Amino acid sequence: MSLSVEQASRNPTSDAAHEMLQGILEAARESILIVDPSMRVAASNRPAIAAFSKDGRPLEDRRLTDLIRDAALHDAFRSALADGTRTDLKIELPGTDKRTFDVHVAPLKLGGPPNAIGVFYNITKIERLERVRQEFLSNISHELRTPLTSILAFVETLEDGAVDDTENNRRFLAVIRRNAERMHALIADILELSMIESGKVSVEIRRVDLNSIVTDVFASLSSQASDRGITLENDVTENAFVRADAMRLEQMLTNLVDNAVKFSRQNGRVSVGLNEHDARQVISVSDEGEGIRPDHLDRIFERFYRTDRARTSGVGGTGLGLAIVKHLAKLHGGEIAAESTLGQGSTFTIALPS
């Protein structure tokens, strides 16, 4: 990028040239620094002050090295000042909130000594989204590969003659069906979460009977609980009402109770209760499992996050249930949280506005 104020106006005065330059700088959304031959800032704009001034003071007359410690960036400005070289580079600024910039550095003619201009495009959000995208693709590939591998293996076994094996062919078909259903559930949850995040899902808040909803959830999960000897306890009093979308509330509780059953100890107990706290109705789902380590609690609502893949690989599920619950709770104007004690169990709470 090369800018000549003289070319922009045939005979501007010094004040007019400065005013024109400053107007161009302030019109830009990107952070812009103009550096003089002594490697000090000759001019900047407000986005640059916000990005590079720790104390909020103007950047003029301050050394570039005092503002940004990056050797490649300093070399780019020196090259632009010395021989008019243009440079594109990426820099990362360390700190509590690490930021990433694409930077274009070029010579700038202002009628006097040579200057150099740097345009900083903040790509921090883009980089974060790219990391999320890559992590999502990695996770989804892993989650789909496992059932697909089983399906292909048993199909090949059947094709190789096992289809006529009356003792085993039904068992092989059952494995294929189970893994196909797992893939179907995963795809359904991905679509569901995508619709929620894109704002295509709305909730119809009404006064609903929580005790009845918990009873229905327990009925749908009674078989899984019975297989593991888990006792389901509905501690919600009769005629206890909350303000929620009945269908979405049942969906949230189904995900939480299903998780609680999976991770409870054999012959343990899963309970659902309701309390009032700070003008909010707090629904709790408690289990008697191994508990969750404190360093995992902040991340368990992320998509596909597993506290221990080796331990959770056999419990089924898509890895998206808690993420869906989190977003549905937000749609209700509420929030979800988790508390856990290692060796004793975990409690998940949904806090809804009263």
N, C-alpha and C positions, 0 to 999 in steps of 0.2 A: 504494500500500500504506500503510494507516494503522493503527497499533497503539497501544492505550491499556492500559497495565498496570493502571490503576484499574478499567477495565471487566473485566479478566480476573479480578480478585480484589477483593472489596468493600472490605476494610480492610487492605491489606497494609502491613507496615512497610517502611521504606526498604530494609532489608537483603533482605527477602523480594521486593520489587519488582526489586531488582538481580539477585537470584539467578534469578528467573523470566526476566528479560530475557536474562541470560547463557545460561541453558539453551536458550532459543529460538534465540539466535545460534549456539550450538555444535551444535545439531541440524540446522542448514541446511548443505547441500553447497555452496551458492553463497557467494561472497565478499560480506560485508555490512559496511558502514560506517555508523555513526551519527555525525552531525556536529552540533556545538552552534552557537549563534548567532555565536561568534567564528570559525567555519569551521575549528575544530579537531576532531579525532576524539575523540568521547566514549566510543565502544565499538566493538569489532570482533570478528570471530571468527577461528579458525585459518586457514581458507581465504583470508581477506583478508590476514593476515600473510604467508602464503606467496606471495600474488600481488603485494603492494605494498610489502613491507618488504625492502629490498635487503640489510640487515644482519641480518634475522631478529628484530629487537627488536620489542616491542609497539608498536602504532600510537597508543595513547591519548595525548592532549595534543599530538600532532603536527599541523601545519597540512596541510590537504588539498592545498594548492599544492606542498608539499614532497614529497608522495607521488605525485600524479598531475598532470601538466602538460597540462590540457585545458580550454580556455576554456569550451566548451559544457557540460562537466560542472560546472564551478564555478558557471556561471550557473543551472544546474538546481537545485543545492543552495541557492543564494541565493533563488531564487524559492520553493522549498518552505519556507524559513525565514521569508520576508517575507510571503507571502500564501497559503501552503498549496497552491501549484501542484504538480501531478503531471506528471512528464516522463519520456518514454521516448526513449532515444537510443543511438547506437552509438559506441564510442570505440575507438581503436587505440593501443596503447602501443608506442612504438618500442623498438628494442634488437636484440641479436643474434637473439633469438627473438621476432619481433613477435607480439603477442597482440591479439585482438579480443574486445570484450565488448559484449553488449546490457545496458543499464543502465536500471533503473527507480528513479526518485527520487521520494519522497513525504514529506509532513509526518509527524512522529511526536510523539504526545502522551505526555509522561512526568510530568505533574503540575507541572512547573516551567516554565522558559523553553522556547520552542519548539525542537524538534530536527528534523532531517531524516534519513531513512534512504535509503541507496542499496544496491540489490541488483544485483550484478554477475554476469551469466551468461556464462561463458567459452565463446565460440562459435568459438574459433580452429580447432579440428579440423573443425567443421562448414564453416567458410569454406574451409579447405583442400580438403576433400572436394568442395565445390561447384566450386572452381576446377578440380580434377581432372576432375570430371564434365563441365564445360563444355569443357575442353580435349579430353577424349575424344570428345565429340559433334562438336566442330569437326573433329578429325582423321578420325573415322570417316566424316563427311559428305564430306570431301575425298577420302578413299581410295575411297569407293564412287562418287562422282560421276564420276571420271575414266573408269573402265571402262563405267559406265552410259551416259555421253554417247557413247562410241564405239559401243556396241551400238545405241542409238537412231538414231544417224546412219546406220549401215550398213543397219539394218532399213528406214528410210525410203528409202534409195537403192534397195534391192531392191524395195520396194513401188512405186517410181516407174518400174519397168521393167527395172532391172538384173538382176532374177531370170532374165530371158531372155537375158542377156548371158553366153554360154557361156565367154568369155575371162576374165571377172572375177567371176562369181557365186560360184565356189568360193573365191576369195581373200577376198571379202567375208564369206562364211560362216566362214572360218577365223579372221578377225579377231573376229567375234562370239563364236565358241567360245572363243578365247583370253581375251577380256575376261570372259566368263561364268565361265570357270575361275578367273580372278583374283579375282572376287567370291566365288566358292565357297570358295576358299582363305582369303580374309580372314575370312569368317564362321566357318569352321572354326577358325581360330586364335583368334578372339575367344571362341568357346565354350570352347575348350581352356584359354585363359588364365583365363577366368572360373571354370571348374571347379577349376583349380589353386589360385587365390587363395581360393576359398571352402572349401578343404579337402576337396573331393570326390575328389581324386586321391591315391592312396597309392602307395608304391613298395615293391617286394619285393627287399630287398638280398640279393644272392648273389655268389659268387665267379664272375666271368665272364671269358671270354677276350677281351681288348681287341683283340689283333691281328686276330682273326676279325671283330669288329664293325667295325673300321676298313676292312677289306677289303670288307665288305658295303656300307658307306657309299660308298666309292670306286666300287664297281660301279654303284650307283644314280645317281651323279653324273658318270659317265665321259663321257656324251654332252655335257653342258654344258661340261665341262673341255676336251674335244676340240675343240669349236667355237671355243674361244678359245686353243687351243694350250697349255693349262695342263697341267703335269706334276704328277700326284698321287703323293706319296711317303709310304709307310707306314714310319716309322722305329721303330715299336713292335716289339720283338723277339718272336719266336714263343714261345708259352706264357707271355706276360706277362698276369697276371691282376689285376683290380681288383675292389673290392667295390661293386656297383651293381645297379640294376634294368636288365637287359639291354635291354629295349624302350625305356625312357626314356633310357638312355645313348646308344643309337643315334639317338634323336630329337634329343638335344642335339648330337651330333657332326654329324648331317646338317645342322642349321641353321648350325653354325659353318663347316663345310667349304663349304656352299653359298654363304655370305657371302664366304668367302675366294676362291672361284672368281670370283664376280661382281666383286670389287674388286681382284683381281690384275691386273697388266699382261698384255697379250697375250704369250703364250709364257713366262709366268712359272712359278712353282713354288709348290705348296701342300703342306705336310708336317704330319704328325701324329706326336707323340712322347709318351713317358712318362718321368717322373722321380720320385724320392722327395725330399720336402723337409719337414722338421719333422713327421715321422710322418704325412705325407699323401702320397697318390699324385696327382701333378700331370700331367694330360693337357694337351698344348699343341697348338694349331692355328695354324700360321704361314703368312702369305702374303707376296707381294712386290709389294704395291700401293703406292698413293701415301701411305699412312699416315693417321693421325688426329691432328688438332691436340690438344694437351694440354687445352684448355678444353672439349673435347667428350668426353673419355674418361670423365668421371664421369657423363655423361648418356646414353651410348649404349645402356644397358640399360633405358631408359624406353620405355614403349609409344609407338610411332609416331615416336620421335625420329629425325631425319635430320640428319647433319652438314652436308649440302649438298643441299637438295631438287633444285636444278637438275642437280647431277651424278648423283644417285641415281634420278631419275625414270625413267630408261630401263633400270634393271637389274632391275626387277620386285621381287617379294617383297611381304609384307604389312606390314612395319614392326613386327611383333610377335615375330619369331623370337628376338631376343636377350633380350627380356623373358621369354619362355617358358623359355629356357635358364637364366636367373637363378633363376626360381622352382623349376625342377626340380632345380637344383644345391642349393638350400636344402633341398628335400625329402630329399635324400641326406645332409644334415648338412654339406654342403660349400659352396663359394663359387666365383664366377667373377670373373675379372679380365682386364684388357686392358692391354697395353703397345704403344707404337707409336713409330716414328721416321719423321718426314716424309721422303718420297722413298725409303724403304727397305722399308716394310711394317709389318704388325701381327702381334701374337701374342696369342691368347686362351687363357686357361688355366682348367681346371676342377680345383679341388683337392678331392679326396675323402678321407674318413677311411680310414686303412689297415685 
